Structure formats: C-alpha cells, structure tokens
Amino acid sequence: MHIHFIGIGGISMSGLAQICINLGYQVTGSDSAENSSIKKLEELGAKIHLGHNADNIDQSINLVVYTAAVKKDNEELQRALELGINIMDRATFLGEVMSKYENSIAISGTHGKTTTTSMSSVIFKVSNNDPTILVGGNLKDIDGNVRIGDSEYFITEACEYVDSFLKFYPKIAVILNIEEDHLDYFKDIAQIEASFRSFANQVKPDGYVIANGDDQNVRNALHNLDKDIIYFGQSNENNGIIEDIIYDGFGLPSFTLSLNGKILGRFSLKVPGEHNIYNACASILASYVSGIDLSHIKEGIELYSGVGRRFELKGEINGIKIYDDYAHHPTELKATLKAASRLQKSLLYTVFQPHTYSRTKELMDKFAESFFESDVVIISDIYASREKDNLGVHSRDLVAEIKKHGKDAIYIGDLNEVSSYLATVLKENDIIFTVGAGDVYTVGDYLLELLSSNIENAAV
C-alpha cells in the first residue's frame, strides 16, 4: 500500500509516517520546507517533495493523509479527489492506527499533553512493555517523537483542536485540564467541555478515564458520565490524592500519592513546577490501572528528565542561563514562570512570542496577568501559524495591557533584535526564558552565539 502525507514534516505526521514505514507501507509526502523529521524519514526510505504540487499525486497512491492545517483547495488534495484516491485527515488516520492496539492510552487537556505522554512513555519503556509511542515533542528517552514497539500498548497525545480527539476510542483517556483555547474553532468553554465529555464517553467499556478532579471545568464535563472515572488532585474529594508536597533548593518537587486510601508511594521529579506534579500523577495512575508494577512506575517517573521545549535548558555561558518553553496559553505561562521563579538567579527575563492572532485577541486580559513572576518582559511579534493577520490585534496591544496591569514590558518585534538587545544587558546569574509555540526558541540559539562572541572579543 502506498500512503502519501501532505504536511509530512509536522511532529505528528512524521511520527505516523515512520510507523507506516515500519509496517511495510510505501510512504511519500510533501511539505513546505525541509526539517530534521523529513531528513530522518528520507533516511528510512520515504520520498519527500519540498513544496505542494499536483504532480506529486499519481494513481500509484492508495491513500492521502492530510493535516488540519491543509486547506481544501490544496492542489495535491484536489488532484487526489480528481483521481478518486481515498483521502483521510490526520486525526482519523491516527484513530485507525490506534484501533489496531488493544491497550491504547490517549492523553488530552488544554495543557501538559506532551509532558504527560512523555512521562508515561518512560514508565512503560522501563517496565519492558515495549509500547508504540507518538508524542508531540522530541523525547531523548526514545530518540525523537516516535517509538515503534511490538506490544498491544499504544500511547499518544489527543488534541481537542477541531475535535480531532473524537476520532479516538482509547482504553484509557487522560484529561489533564480544560480551559478556553482554540477559540478560532470553539465558541465558548461550554462547547469545549462538551467536546471533552464526548471524548471521555468514547473510552472502551472496560477502560478508564483518568481526570484532574481539582479542575472544575473537568468536573463539569464529566458530571454523571457513565464511565469508570478516577479523579486525582489535592482535594480530598478525589480518588487519587496528592499530599506532602516538598520542593528542594532547585524547585524540584516530591510528593505522596494515594488511590482510594492506598498509598502508592512517594515520588520525586527531575522537572520543576506544581503543574508537573499533576502531569506525573496522571501518568502514574494511567500506568497503575494498566497493570504496571509500582516499582517500575516509581523508577520511570523519577528517570524522566524532560522533553524538548518544556523548561529546556538551552545553555549556560558566563553565569547566564537560557531556557526555552513551549508555553503559549496564559495558564501555561503562569505555571512556567512560577517554576522559574524558584530557580536561583539575579534577574528573570521573559521573551514571549504570542501564538496566533485569535488566541492573542481572545485571551488578551489573561495574558496580561501572566508575567508577574518575571523581572523583565519582552514581547515579540505574533506568530501567525495557520492564521492571517485580519483581526486587528498586535503585540503592542499586549504590551499596553501588561502595563495596565502594573507590570512593565518592552516590545521588540524581530527575534534577532531581541537576541541582540539581551546580549547587551544580561549580567552574571541572570536567567532568560523564551516562551511560545512558534520559533522563539531561535532567540536562545542566536543569543548563545552572541554571548560567546562577546567573550572571545573581550579576551582579545
């Protein structure tokens, strides 16, 4: 069978393509630009075209898979329709792949999906259950974003955008949290809650829903749902209860977790922040109900050291530390910067690149309240992603709102100019966080080059 992927370089699409290659399918694809995922697929035998062109589609193709970002007028998609080739969106295809596995775990939520999927992956890997894994980030424990296993276990993220996760029918569904997001698709929080309820309702009859019971929106969504639900959190109303949280001098937490009165153990994390305690508990409970031994769960959760672009230390030079994080929602920003504030430092600089015009406009007030833990705030231009600049919103508007909330902020639109500015003001023991879902991570890369060059020039 010959499968063609439109947008093959994306983090999820490239993982699916790799799974298909491993299953023996012929894989081709196209994308607008080359990246490391495309290079890896080419090494595995895939033929990939740079740029979308109708000529990339011919009668030898049995199925065309496309991402939600691909418009209906895409010329490859149109040619496939003309030739009568079957087409399928990414989420439906992922659901088809998941259906081949008896024990599938789908991890959902407005925040924390990649981290929780990664934590679960490490637990299953150390327990020798040989899972197949598809994660939305680069996890060093599996040397990328996909792992091909030889068991009935499949672990993946489940994104709510355009109701993608409603194509999944997992054995275990994890719901980490529910908040307003993707308001270019969803009308309001009520519609979002209804979508998550539908997702939870698709769990197999002998499966579980693992849900954050401290999140009222999650409680609303799952109220009176006829499924086996395990709630977790710090409230005594939950089945799984988090207690005795302690942070060490580096902001790394340890905690005790019980389930229905039984102490499962005390767990220590190598990643900071209260939000990661919740992510870890979801992973622990999903693994526990899957039959993983507690000794392996404890080993896996304590081995997990992070995933790319989640509180990632990019480098340290001359006493200055540069971190990068994928946070692109107000709640994620607050959680990241709260964890960052526990690090030993002089000044905390935050460089934020807003992600999409719709999210920036709809959540402007909440974004403006997200930076109080930071000493210096720099806002760059909005990363458009799939959108066009037609909503009349600009990063300068966010800067103005931040100032209205009593916090100073600076607008520097170009990312290279941000790096150049930071190279002139940073001092020993300062910490920089670049945050956002776009290409803001390049600030850290360029800044490390500039700081290194400054040191070399000073030595001369």
Secondary structure by P-SEA (a helix, b strand, c coil): cbbbbcccccaaaaaaaaaaaaaccccccccccccaaaaaaaaabbbbbcccccccccccccbbbbccccccccaaaaaaaaaccccccaaaaaaaaaaaccbbbbbbccccaaaaaaaaaaaaaaaccccbbbbccccccccccbbbbcccbbbbbbbccccccccccccbbbbcccccccccccccaaaaaaaaaaaaaaccccbbbbcccccaaaaaaacccccbbbbbccccccccccccccccccccccbbbbccccccbbbbbccccaaaaaaaaaaaaaaaaacccaaaaaaaaaaccccccccccccccccbbbbbbccccaaaaaaaaaaaaaccccbbbbbbbbccaaaaaaaaaaaaaccccccbbbbcccccccccccccccaaaaaaaaaaacbbbbbbccaaaaaaaaaacccccbbbbbbcccccaaaaaaaaaaaaaaaaaaac
